[in-house]
Amino acid sequence: MGAAKSSCQGFLHYAFDYETPKTLVVPSIAAGVVFRFTQLLILLYLVGYVCIVQKAYQDTDSVVSTVTTKVKGYAVIKGSANTSSPQFRDVADYVIPPQGDKSFFVVTNMIVTTNQKVSHCPEIPKPSTLCNQDSQCTTGLEDLRGNGVRTGRCVNYSDTVQTCQVLSWCPLEEDTGPNKEALIDAAENFTLLIKNSVTYPKFNFHRRNIMPHINSSYLKTCVFNSSTDPHCPIFRLKQIVSDAGEEFQVMAVEGGVLGILIDWTCDLDLWASQCLPKYSFRRLDDNNKSHVLAPGYNFRFAKYYKSPEGTESRTLIKAYGIRFEVIVFGTAGKFSMLPTLVNLGSTLTFLSLVPTVSDWFLLTFTKKRGVYSKHKTTHLRDEDEEDEDENKQSVKEKCFYCSLDWFVI
C-alpha cells in the first residue's frame, strides 16, 4: 500500500511540478567566453548566411521564358569548289528545323545517296543477309535491322558475294561512317541570333536579352564575347563550341549536342537595369569514345523528286552535325515582409540554445562542475515551507522579547 502511494505521489510530482528559470551568476571567464562566442556564431549565421547568401528576406519567383533563334551563313561543300558543279549550301539546306526554335540542328557532315527509286536490289552484306541459294531467303521477311522486304531470291551483290534481294529504295545506302573531315567546315563562321524574352509573373517584371539601348546598327556589327561584349545576342558558332571546351572541326565530323545556357538570376531590390542575362556554354552529350557506343549526333532525311514521266525518286542524306539547345533558367528575388519575419523568427530561436550550450560547458569541463550542479537546480518541499514558517515565528518572538526588555529598562 505504501509503495503504491509513493509511486502515485512520484507520478503527480513528475506531471504537475512547476519549473521556473533561476538566475545563477557564475564568475567564470571561460563560461562567459563560451556564452558570447555562441551568440556571435548565431548572429554571424543570421547576417552572413541567412541575409547575405540566402537572401531569406526576399520572396522569389521562377522565370518564364520564350526563345527564338536565327542562323545565318553560307558554305561550299568541301572539295567541290574547283569542280565543274560546285555544291553551295545556305540556311535552308543546313539548319533543321527552319522555323528557329530553342533547339536547332546545324549540318556539318553527311553521307549522300542520290537517285534512289523503289525497286529490287541486293541487301548490304552482313551475316544475316548472306546466302548461297534462294531457300535461304524467306519471301516477305521484314528484317527490322535490314533495308527492305525480302523477295525470296538470292542474287549477286558482287562477283564474289551473294545476298538476299529486297524491295526497297535502291541503290541502298552504304554507311561506312562519316567523312574524316567535315564537308561543311565553313559552318564555324555561321552566326546565331538569339531572341529571348523572360518574365517573372509574381513581380510583373519583363525583360529581353536585346537591351533597350541596342539598335539595328549595333546588331549588324556586334559579335558576342564574354570579355569585351557580353550582352551581344549574336554568337559565332565556333566561339560557342570553343567556350564549351571543344574544337569545332573535331566535333563537326561526328556531331554532338551543345547547350547554350542563359541565366536570368536577378535581385529586383536593385535597379531593374542590373537584371542582365549571363551566357555560358557546355557540351551535353558524352563524347568519351573509350566507353560510349555510337558517339556524336546524326539522323537521316530525304528530298523527293518526280520526273515528267511520274517516276518518284529521292536523295537520302545521313546528316551529322551539332544540335544546339538553348536552356533558360533563373530566379528573381524581391523584399517581402512575410519571409523576413518567418526566417528572422526561426533564426532567433537558435539564441535559446546559447544558455544550454553554456550550461553544458559548465557542468562538463569546469573544475567546480559539482558546485554548479548543486546550485543549478533547487527542489522546494512542504518541509521547507514549514521550516520557513517556524523561522518567521522565531524571529517574531525574539522581536517581542526584545521589545519587553526595552520597555522594562
PyMOL commands that set and color helices and strands:
alter all, ss='L'
color gray80, all
select helices_A, chain A and resi 2-16+29-53+91-94+134-136+185-189+201-203+216-221+237-243+248-254+272-274+337-365+369-376+382-408
alter helices_A, ss='H'
color red, helices_A
select strands_A, chain A and resi 58-62+64-72+75-76+88-89+95-96+103-122+149-156+162-170+191-200+205-208+234-236+256-263+266-267+278-283+298-306+312-329+331-335
alter strands_A, ss='S'
color yellow, strands_A
deselect
rebuild
show_as cartoon
